[in-house]
Amino acid sequence: MKKIIKKIMPTSLWLILRTLKARYLLALGLHYQGKRFFRSYAKESSTSLSCLQTRTVFYAHQIEKGLSHKDFRYGFGRTALTNLSFAMKRLENVVPDARQNDNSYRVALATIHEYIQRHRQAKYDLTNIKCIFTPEIWCEAEQYEGTQGGSYAIDVAVKKDNKFKTFKQLAESRHAVREYSEEPVTVSQIHEAVNLARTAPSVCNRQPARVHVTFDSRIITEALNIQGGFRGYATPPALILVTADNQAFLYPSERNEGFVDGGLFAMQLLMSLESVGLAACPLNTMMDGKSEQATRALMHVPDTEFLVMYIAVGHFPNTINLCRSTRLPVNAIMSTVE
C-alpha cells in the first residue's frame, strides 16, 4: 500500500508528509526523553542512593577545586560546604555507617579534612565553618586519614615525555588542569592535537565534530564568563569549542548522536592535547537559551551545529595543582548481561 501511495502521490506532497512525520517523531522522542530525565536526575528532592551520592560528590568537587587553586583563598566555599553538609546528612540516613560503606561519603570526608588542615596550618579561625556541620561529621573529618578527596601537586617534569608514553600511561596521568604557564599556545600545536583527534570514531564515518579555536584573550574571557564554570582562574591562553553538525544525521532517532560522536571526539582531543604536551580542562556547555545564543554569536557557531564542550588549553605550569577526583571502582559501573 505504501508503495502504491508513494507512486501516485506527487513527490512534493510525499516530502511534506515525510517532514511532518519526522517532526512528530522528533517531538515524541524529546518528550519521552525529557520525562525519563526528570524522573531520574539528582534534583534537590531526590532520595535515591545514586542521587544523594551525586550531590555529595558534586559539592565535594567544588571544594576540591578551591583547594587546588594556586592562589588559595582562606575561608572560601561556605555555600558549597553548607550544601555538602546537607548532602552528607541525607546520605547518612540511607547508608548505615557511611564512612565505611560509601565511597562518595569518604571523598567528602577527605576533602573536608584537607580543608581543615590547610586552615589550621595558617591558624585561620574556622568557627563559622565548623558550625555548618554536625559535630559527628566534623569530628570524622578531623580524624579521617584517607586520600579519596582533596588536592595534590605534581611537578611539570612528569609531563616532559608525554609524546612517548603508552596510552595506559597517558590515561592514568591525564587530569583537568585549570591554571597554566605564561607561555603562549600556537596554532600549530592545536592543529597537531586536532589532527590526531580526527581518529575518533563516528556513526557511519559521518564525522560531525567541528572545532572552533580562539587565542583572543578578550573573546576567551567573555566566553568563559558566559559559560560560568571557570571563575576565579586566569584567562587561559587558548579556548577550544567542540560542536557537532546536525547536517551529518539522517533521522529524528539520531537527535543525540552528535553528543555521542562529539563526546568521543572531545575525549580523543583531550588525550591528544596531553600527548603533545599541552594542559587542558574540559568545560560543559549546558546553557540556557540566552547564554547559548550569546556563545554562538561570540564563537561564530552556525545554526546547524550544537555545542558539545569547551576545552581550556595552555602549557603546564612548573607546579601542577590537581583535584584528586577519585573514580568509582569498576564493579560500581560494570555489569554483565546474560
C-alpha positions in Angstrom: 0.0 0.0 0.0 2.8 2.4 0.9 4.5 1.8 -2.4 1.2 2.4 -4.3 0.5 5.7 -2.4 4.1 6.9 -3.0 3.8 6.1 -6.7 0.5 8.1 -7.3 1.3 10.9 -4.9 3.3 14.0 -6.1 6.8 13.9 -4.9 6.5 17.4 -3.3 3.5 16.2 -1.2 5.3 13.0 -0.2 8.2 15.0 1.0 5.9 17.3 3.0 4.3 14.3 4.7 7.8 12.8 5.4 8.9 16.1 7.0 5.7 16.2 9.2 6.3 12.6 10.3 9.9 13.4 11.2 8.8 16.5 13.2 6.3 14.4 15.1 8.8 11.6 15.8 11.3 14.1 17.0 8.8 15.8 19.3 7.7 12.4 20.7 11.3 11.3 21.3 12.2 14.5 23.1 9.0 14.2 25.2 9.8 10.7 26.4 13.5 11.6 26.9 12.5 14.6 28.9 10.1 12.6 31.1 12.8 10.0 31.8 15.4 12.6 32.7 13.0 14.4 35.0 12.2 11.1 36.8 15.9 10.3 37.3 18.1 13.3 37.7 19.6 14.3 41.0 17.2 17.1 41.9 17.1 18.6 45.5 14.2 16.4 46.5 15.7 13.2 45.3 16.0 10.4 47.9 17.6 7.6 45.9 21.1 6.5 46.9 22.6 7.3 43.5 21.2 10.8 43.5 22.4 11.5 47.0 25.9 10.3 46.1 25.9 12.5 43.0 25.1 15.6 45.1 27.7 14.7 47.7 30.5 14.3 45.1 29.4 17.4 43.2 29.7 19.7 46.3 32.9 18.0 47.4 34.4 18.6 44.0 33.6 22.3 44.3 35.8 22.4 47.4 38.5 20.3 45.8 38.8 23.0 43.0 39.3 25.6 45.7 41.9 23.5 47.5 43.8 23.1 44.2 43.9 26.8 43.4 47.4 28.2 43.4 46.0 31.5 44.9 44.4 29.8 47.9 41.7 31.9 49.5 41.2 31.1 53.2 37.6 30.7 54.3 36.3 30.0 50.8 33.4 27.9 49.9 30.8 28.5 52.6 27.8 27.9 50.3 29.4 24.7 48.8 30.2 23.5 52.3 26.7 24.1 53.5 25.3 22.1 50.6 27.9 19.4 51.2 26.9 19.1 54.9 23.2 18.7 53.9 24.0 16.1 51.3 26.2 14.1 53.7 23.5 14.1 56.4 20.9 12.8 53.9 23.4 10.2 52.7 23.9 9.0 56.3 20.2 8.4 56.6 20.3 6.0 53.7 23.7 4.3 54.1 24.4 2.7 57.5 28.0 3.6 58.7 28.6 5.7 55.6 32.2 6.3 56.4 32.9 2.6 55.9 30.3 1.8 53.3 30.1 4.7 50.8 32.9 6.0 48.6 31.3 9.4 48.0 31.0 10.0 51.7 34.7 9.2 52.1 35.5 11.6 49.3 33.7 14.3 51.2 35.4 13.4 54.5 38.9 13.5 52.9 38.1 16.9 51.2 36.9 18.4 54.4 39.9 17.0 56.3 42.3 18.8 53.9 40.2 22.0 54.2 40.5 21.9 58.0 44.3 21.1 57.9 45.1 23.8 55.4 43.4 26.4 57.5 44.8 25.2 60.8 48.3 25.3 59.5 47.7 29.0 58.8 46.0 29.5 62.2 42.8 30.6 60.4 39.7 30.6 62.6 37.2 28.0 61.3 34.5 28.7 63.9 32.0 30.0 61.2 32.7 26.9 59.1 32.6 24.3 61.8 29.1 25.3 62.7 27.9 24.3 59.3 28.5 20.6 60.0 27.1 18.3 62.7 29.7 17.6 65.5 29.8 14.0 64.3 30.8 14.8 60.7 33.3 17.5 61.7 34.9 15.0 64.2 35.0 12.3 61.5 36.6 14.7 59.0 39.2 15.9 61.5 40.4 12.4 62.2 40.0 11.0 58.7 43.2 9.6 57.1 42.0 8.6 53.6 43.1 10.4 50.4 40.0 9.9 48.2 39.3 13.6 48.1 41.1 16.9 48.2 44.0 18.1 46.2 47.7 17.4 45.4 50.5 18.9 43.4 52.9 17.3 40.9 56.0 18.7 39.1 55.9 19.6 35.5 58.8 17.3 34.9 56.4 14.3 34.9 54.8 15.7 31.7 58.0 16.1 29.7 57.9 12.8 27.9 54.1 12.7 27.2 54.7 12.1 23.5 56.4 8.8 24.2 54.1 7.4 26.8 51.8 4.5 26.2 48.0 5.0 26.1 47.7 3.5 29.6 50.3 5.9 31.0 48.6 8.9 29.4 45.2 7.9 30.5 46.3 7.3 34.1 48.1 10.6 34.3 45.7 12.9 32.4 43.9 15.4 34.7 41.9 18.6 34.3 44.4 21.4 34.7 42.9 24.9 35.2 46.0 27.0 35.7 48.7 27.4 33.0 52.2 28.9 32.5 52.5 32.2 30.6 53.9 30.5 27.5 51.5 31.1 24.6 49.9 28.3 22.7 50.4 28.2 18.9 48.0 27.3 16.1 50.4 24.5 15.0 50.2 22.9 18.5 46.4 22.9 18.5 46.5 21.7 14.8 48.7 18.7 15.8 46.3 17.7 18.5 43.1 18.1 16.4 44.8 16.2 13.6 45.3 13.3 16.0 41.8 13.6 17.4 40.4 13.0 13.9 40.9 9.3 14.5 37.9 9.3 16.9 35.1 7.0 15.6 31.8 8.4 14.4 28.5 6.9 13.3 28.9 5.6 9.7 32.1 7.7 9.4 29.9 10.9 9.1 32.3 12.9 11.3 30.0 15.6 12.7 32.6 17.0 15.1 33.7 20.6 14.4 36.4 22.6 16.3 36.3 26.4 16.9 39.5 27.8 18.4 40.4 31.2 19.7 43.6 32.7 21.1 42.0 36.2 21.7 42.0 36.9 25.4 39.0 39.2 25.1 36.9 36.5 23.4 38.1 33.8 25.8 37.3 35.9 28.9 33.8 36.8 27.5 33.1 33.2 26.5 34.1 31.8 29.9 32.1 34.5 31.7 29.0 33.3 29.8 29.9 29.6 30.5 30.2 30.4 34.2 32.3 27.4 35.3 35.8 28.8 35.2 35.5 31.7 37.7 38.5 32.5 39.8 41.1 31.4 37.3 43.3 33.4 35.0 42.3 33.6 31.3 43.8 30.5 29.6 46.0 31.0 26.5 43.6 29.2 24.2 40.0 28.0 24.2 38.5 25.3 22.0 34.8 24.8 21.4 33.8 21.4 20.1 30.5 21.2 18.3 28.6 18.7 16.2 27.0 19.4 12.9 23.4 18.2 12.7 23.7 18.0 8.9 25.6 14.7 9.4 22.5 13.0 10.6 19.6 11.4 8.7 16.7 10.6 11.1 15.0 12.0 14.2 16.2 9.0 16.1 19.7 10.4 15.7 18.9 13.6 17.6 21.5 12.7 20.3 24.2 11.2 18.1 26.1 14.4 17.9 26.6 14.4 21.6 28.0 10.8 21.3 30.2 11.5 18.4 31.2 14.9 19.7 32.0 13.5 23.1 34.1 10.7 21.5 36.0 13.4 19.5 36.4 15.7 22.6 37.8 12.8 24.7 40.2 11.9 21.9 41.2 15.6 21.7 41.9 15.8 25.4 44.2 12.8 25.1 45.8 14.3 22.0 46.5 17.6 23.8 48.0 15.7 26.7 50.2 13.7 24.2 51.5 16.9 22.5 52.4 18.3 25.9 49.5 20.7 26.5 47.4 21.0 29.6 43.6 21.1 29.2 40.4 21.4 31.2 37.0 20.3 29.7 34.1 22.6 30.4 30.5 21.8 29.8 28.2 23.9 27.5 24.9 23.0 29.1 23.4 26.5 28.9 20.1 28.2 28.9 18.8 29.7 25.6 20.2 33.2 26.2 23.7 32.0 27.1 23.8 29.6 24.2 22.8 32.3 21.7 25.5 34.7 23.1 28.0 31.9 22.8 27.0 31.2 19.2 27.4 34.8 18.3 30.7 35.2 20.0 32.3 32.0 18.7 30.7 32.2 15.2 28.9 28.9 15.5 26.5 28.1 12.6 22.9 27.3 13.4 23.4 23.7 12.1 25.8 22.9 14.9 25.1 22.3 18.6 27.5 22.9 21.4 29.3 19.8 22.9 32.2 21.1 25.1 34.6 23.8 25.7 38.3 22.9 26.4 40.6 25.4 28.1 44.2 24.9 26.9 47.6 26.1 28.0 51.1 24.9 28.9 51.7 23.1 32.1 53.0 25.4 35.0 56.1 24.4 37.0 53.9 23.0 39.7 50.6 21.5 38.7 47.8 21.6 41.3 45.2 18.9 40.8 41.9 17.8 42.3 42.0 14.1 43.4 38.7 13.4 41.6 38.6 9.8 42.8 37.0 7.5 40.3 34.4 4.8 41.0 35.6 1.3 41.2 35.0 -1.0 38.1 32.4 -3.1 40.0 30.3 0.1 40.6 30.0 0.9 36.8 30.2 -2.5 35.1 27.6 -5.2 34.9 27.3 -8.4 32.8 24.2 -9.2 30.9 23.2 -12.9 30.4 
